[in-house]
Amino acid sequence: MKLLHVDSSILGAASVSRTLSAGIVEQLARTTPGLEITYRDLAADPVPHLSGTYLAAGAAEPAALDPALQQDLTLGGEVLAEFLAADIVVIGAPMYNFTISSQLKAWIDRLAVAGKTFRYTADGPVGLAGGKRIIVASSRGGVYSAGSPLVAIDHQEPYLRTIFGFFGITDVQFVRAEGVAMGDAQRTRSVAEAWREIDLLQAA
């Protein structure tokens, strides 16, 4: 079984999502003998944002491409191949300004490839990447979950559930720490609750 671990926080060792995503991977490794783990840090080694040149490059002859563009195309292929090969994808996803980080969005944009993760049909889009399990380590400075007056401005978790659903993935789980910017006591409670969820995770 293969696991892809992706982090996207810009806060380094101070990041809650990084701490939780690492804990999730450690827990799954303990319960899954022979688990193969690939790690990608989108803050330390960012995936470039899409460009019109990148999108148009598929119609060009390889020899005519700029070396930098060739490198970008190669990276895009590697990112997609890692995702497609994984049985489990663990994503550290902090909320920035009510949504995901731009680093994580740039990575997702390299996954949304027609004919690879989805296709359009006469009856609408069909996801092609089903059968995977996605576990998101979600951290939020405020409280945005069901029942909160701020739920309508949560464009982080609904977006992730929607895009992976578009790829055909229905097994999407969130391990969430909320209110981590609302004082030390709230942060401690939220992180402890997330760790209790992590302790119950199994790979199967």
C-alpha positions in Angstrom: 0.0 0.0 0.0 1.3 3.5 -0.9 0.7 6.7 1.1 1.3 10.2 -0.2 1.9 12.8 2.5 1.5 16.4 1.5 2.1 19.5 3.7 1.1 23.0 2.7 1.5 25.2 5.8 4.0 28.1 5.7 4.5 28.1 9.5 7.1 25.3 9.7 7.5 23.8 13.2 4.8 26.1 14.5 2.2 24.6 12.2 -0.7 22.7 13.7 -1.6 21.1 10.4 1.9 19.8 9.9 2.0 18.3 13.4 -1.3 16.6 12.9 -0.5 15.3 9.4 2.7 13.8 10.7 0.8 12.1 13.5 -1.7 10.7 11.0 1.1 9.2 8.9 2.9 7.8 11.9 -0.4 6.2 13.1 -1.1 4.6 9.7 2.5 3.4 9.4 2.2 1.6 12.8 -1.0 -0.2 11.7 0.1 -0.9 8.1 3.2 -3.2 7.7 5.2 -2.3 4.6 3.4 1.0 3.9 5.3 3.0 1.3 5.4 6.7 2.1 6.2 9.6 -0.3 6.4 13.1 1.1 6.0 16.4 -0.6 6.4 19.8 1.2 4.6 22.4 -0.9 6.0 25.3 1.2 9.6 24.2 1.1 9.4 23.1 -2.5 6.4 24.8 -4.1 4.7 23.7 -7.2 4.5 26.7 -9.6 1.0 28.1 -10.3 -0.5 27.2 -13.7 0.3 29.5 -16.6 -1.2 29.9 -20.0 2.1 28.8 -21.5 2.0 25.6 -19.4 -1.5 24.8 -20.6 -0.6 25.5 -24.2 2.5 23.4 -24.1 0.7 20.2 -24.8 0.2 21.2 -28.4 3.8 22.1 -29.0 6.7 20.0 -30.2 8.9 19.0 -27.2 12.1 20.3 -29.0 10.5 23.8 -29.3 9.8 24.1 -25.5 11.9 26.4 -23.3 14.0 24.4 -20.8 12.2 26.0 -17.9 8.9 25.0 -19.3 10.1 21.5 -20.0 11.1 21.3 -16.3 7.7 22.6 -15.2 5.9 20.0 -17.4 8.1 17.3 -15.9 7.2 18.4 -12.4 3.5 18.5 -13.2 3.8 14.9 -14.5 5.6 13.8 -11.3 3.0 15.4 -9.1 0.1 13.8 -10.9 1.9 10.4 -11.0 2.5 10.5 -7.2 -1.2 11.2 -6.6 -2.5 8.5 -8.9 -0.1 5.9 -7.5 -1.2 6.5 -3.9 -3.8 4.4 -2.1 -4.0 6.9 0.8 -3.3 10.7 0.6 -2.7 12.6 3.8 -2.9 16.4 3.4 -1.9 19.0 5.9 -4.3 21.9 5.0 -4.5 25.0 7.1 -7.2 27.6 6.5 -5.8 30.9 5.2 -8.3 33.7 4.6 -11.3 31.3 4.7 -9.8 28.8 2.2 -6.8 26.6 1.4 -3.3 28.0 1.0 -2.2 29.0 -2.5 0.5 26.4 -2.3 -2.0 23.6 -1.9 -4.2 25.1 -4.7 -1.3 25.1 -7.1 -0.7 21.4 -6.3 -4.4 20.6 -6.8 -4.4 22.4 -10.2 -1.7 19.9 -11.4 -4.0 17.0 -10.4 -7.1 18.3 -12.3 -6.2 16.8 -15.7 -8.9 15.7 -18.1 -8.4 12.1 -19.0 -6.4 11.4 -15.8 -8.5 12.3 -12.8 -11.8 13.1 -14.6 -13.4 13.1 -17.9 -16.4 14.9 -19.4 -19.3 12.8 -20.9 -22.7 13.6 -22.4 -24.1 13.0 -19.0 -21.6 15.3 -17.2 -18.2 14.9 -15.6 -17.0 11.5 -14.3 -14.2 11.1 -11.8 -11.4 8.7 -12.7 -9.4 8.6 -9.4 -11.9 6.7 -7.2 -10.8 4.1 -4.7 -8.4 6.3 -2.8 -8.7 7.5 0.7 -8.0 11.1 1.6 -7.3 12.2 5.1 -7.0 16.0 5.7 -5.3 17.4 8.7 -7.3 20.7 8.9 -6.4 23.6 11.1 -8.4 26.8 11.5 -7.8 29.9 13.6 -11.6 30.3 14.2 -14.5 27.9 14.5 -16.3 27.2 11.2 -17.8 23.8 11.6 -21.6 23.0 11.6 -23.5 25.2 14.0 -21.0 28.0 13.9 -22.2 31.4 12.6 -19.1 31.4 10.4 -19.9 28.2 8.6 -21.0 30.0 5.4 -17.5 31.5 4.9 -15.7 28.1 5.2 -14.3 27.7 1.7 -11.5 25.4 2.9 -13.1 22.0 3.8 -16.1 22.2 1.3 -13.7 23.0 -1.5 -11.5 20.0 -0.7 -14.4 17.7 -0.4 -15.8 19.0 -3.7 -12.6 18.8 -5.8 -11.7 15.3 -4.6 -15.3 14.2 -5.2 -15.0 15.6 -8.7 -12.0 13.2 -9.1 -14.3 10.4 -8.0 -13.0 10.1 -4.5 -15.8 9.6 -1.9 -13.6 8.6 1.1 -12.6 12.0 2.4 -12.0 12.4 6.1 -11.1 15.5 8.1 -9.1 15.5 11.3 -9.8 19.0 12.5 -8.3 21.4 15.0 -10.4 24.6 15.2 -10.1 27.8 17.1 -6.3 27.5 17.4 -6.0 31.3 17.3 -8.6 31.8 20.1 -6.2 31.5 23.0 -3.9 28.8 24.5 -6.7 26.9 26.2 -8.8 26.6 23.1 -5.8 25.6 21.0 -4.8 22.9 23.5 -8.3 21.5 23.6 -8.7 21.4 19.9 -5.3 19.8 19.2 -5.9 17.2 21.9 -9.3 16.3 20.4 -7.7 15.9 17.0 -5.0 13.6 18.5 -7.8 11.4 20.0 -9.2 11.0 16.5 -5.7 10.2 15.1 -5.2 7.5 17.7 -8.3 5.7 16.3 -7.2 5.7 12.7 -6.6 2.5 10.9 -5.3 2.1 7.4 -7.9 -0.4 6.1 
